[in-house]
Amino acid sequence: MGFFRKKIGASREDDAPERVEQPQAAQAAAEEVTISTKANDKFYFWTRPGTTKEEKKLVQKLDLAILTFCCLTFFAKDLDRNNINNAYVSGMKEDLGLYGNELNWMITWFQVGYIVGQIPSQILLTKISPRWYLPAAEFLWAFFVLFLYKCENPQQIYALRFCVGFIEAASWPGLHFMEQIGTWYRNHEINKRAGIFTASGIAATMFSGYIQAGIYQTIDGHLGIRGWRWLFIIDFLITCPMVIIGLIIIPNPLYEKGTWWMTEKERQMCMKRLEADNRQPLGHFDRSLFKRVLGRWHFWILCTWFSLMYFVYQAPTTSTMALWLKAEKYSVPDVNNLPTVYSAISIVFMVTSGAYNDWRNSQVESVILICMTQIVSESMLVAWNLGKPAHFFAFYIAGTIQSLFPIIVSWTHRVCSRDAEERAIVIGALNSIGLAQGTWWNQVFVPTVEAPRFYRGYRAGLAASLALSAWLPVVMWFTRRQERQEKNDTIPGQVVEGSEHDTEEGRPSLEKRRAAANLTEQDKANEAGIVM
């Protein structure tokens, strides 16, 4: 299969049904848009064979602007998350007299703030343009992180960590849904970019260790400031430029107005690209939304899947590995540097599996491999007395669990593509519910006082790994049932059960949208420049 360019002639305009008027410039640009179809099964890493030069140029712009900003700001966020662990094993524990479960509570208070901030943040993102909201959140977040270096007791850290988590709640759903995956990229482009986006946060885990090791060896005590305190100052300095960059390159909402670095023709092409995947734009949140969300399988099945992943993710991690290394009397630089291999394996597997999943248009093989590595890792840590090489191997292969984050989110984008409002809620719920589950799990099964063996933690992790493996067939069954229903529903203009606004409250906006388009599948393809 290839692609062809087809302009809409005057005769076709005469025969077409009445449509909602568009501005002449936008209409002219829309008529020249060309979108590629699936070319062949040849392997590709970045751009699918058959993509036009115009579309390649557009995607390069999206990557340079949107993906770059998302990765940089997410890097800064995860740098702070891991800095608290690195600070703890690099002098904070001794300086502040933390000999109980204070580290657990520092993590827990951050997670509580993050969970509480999810719904307000999602609402604000629908009221305020992300172009202004996200940089403002970056600015506030940076100052709360900076204040951490002045803390003299755990209670001050708890309060600031709650505030940091509350403000950071804007980041993950805002970048993932509003700015990156949900609005700009097609289904066959999602996996690798979601992987790169998540990998940028994992890279922060590595650099946090390197930065702390470097600080400990070079500027510990400089200006009378201990090395672990310098971590938060450096994190603040890294984040400040993100505010300026965000104000410059974050685009305006796609369906509302143009952006300075994108032409009108390119904006129309973005919309046609999403139409080719039946991706609906974000509409208004009405009374039917919660009925749609709670009445479909997506929320219940995918949130359970994400929660199981979070259970497995709690141990082993770079944090539990660092506590083991500290107990084994490794040096401070080694305690900070050796766990970075876990992160490196996560990044390599995440990017590789993302490219493979986009090419295969399936994530099943990657999920199976991830589940297998987690079962092996948890089993070895349950056995425990296997020697240091076995411990290193078990900790390192456990890094593949982080690759499941972008896989589940990409899966969600695909199955919820026809209802943007539901997709926004489900994606936000994935993170908030999963994090909430991980919070109590971490307190109950992975308390710091049980380091380094975490007798209950690794056993609970093994059980969660087995449950995670068993849940994959459940997700696959519901997904394939939905695909069969959508394939069988071929009557033009009919509301698809479970994939559109199929309630009385949601039907007016759907009918209005269809009245504006009022195209058959062939007409829709022709207007996008696709020959079916």
Secondary structure as GFF3:
##gff-version 3
##sequence-region A 1 532
A	DSSP	alpha_helix	10	15	.	.	.	ID=ss1
A	DSSP	alpha_helix	24	31	.	.	.	ID=ss2
A	DSSP	alpha_helix	53	62	.	.	.	ID=ss3
A	DSSP	pi_helix	63	67	.	.	.	ID=ss4
A	DSSP	alpha_helix	68	87	.	.	.	ID=ss5
A	DSSP	pi_helix	88	92	.	.	.	ID=ss6
A	DSSP	alpha_helix	93	96	.	.	.	ID=ss7
A	DSSP	alpha_helix	102	127	.	.	.	ID=ss8
A	DSSP	alpha_helix	130	147	.	.	.	ID=ss9
A	DSSP	three_ten_helix	148	150	.	.	.	ID=ss10
A	DSSP	alpha_helix	154	168	.	.	.	ID=ss11
A	DSSP	alpha_helix	171	173	.	.	.	ID=ss12
A	DSSP	pi_helix	174	180	.	.	.	ID=ss13
A	DSSP	alpha_helix	181	184	.	.	.	ID=ss14
A	DSSP	alpha_helix	187	218	.	.	.	ID=ss15
A	DSSP	three_ten_helix	222	224	.	.	.	ID=ss16
A	DSSP	alpha_helix	227	249	.	.	.	ID=ss17
A	DSSP	alpha_helix	264	276	.	.	.	ID=ss18
A	DSSP	alpha_helix	288	295	.	.	.	ID=ss19
A	DSSP	alpha_helix	297	313	.	.	.	ID=ss20
A	DSSP	alpha_helix	318	327	.	.	.	ID=ss21
A	DSSP	alpha_helix	332	337	.	.	.	ID=ss22
A	DSSP	alpha_helix	340	360	.	.	.	ID=ss23
A	DSSP	alpha_helix	364	383	.	.	.	ID=ss24
A	DSSP	alpha_helix	388	397	.	.	.	ID=ss25
A	DSSP	three_ten_helix	398	403	.	.	.	ID=ss26
A	DSSP	alpha_helix	404	415	.	.	.	ID=ss27
A	DSSP	alpha_helix	420	445	.	.	.	ID=ss28
A	DSSP	three_ten_helix	448	450	.	.	.	ID=ss29
A	DSSP	alpha_helix	455	488	.	.	.	ID=ss30
A	DSSP	alpha_helix	507	517	.	.	.	ID=ss31
A	DSSP	alpha_helix	521	527	.	.	.	ID=ss32
###
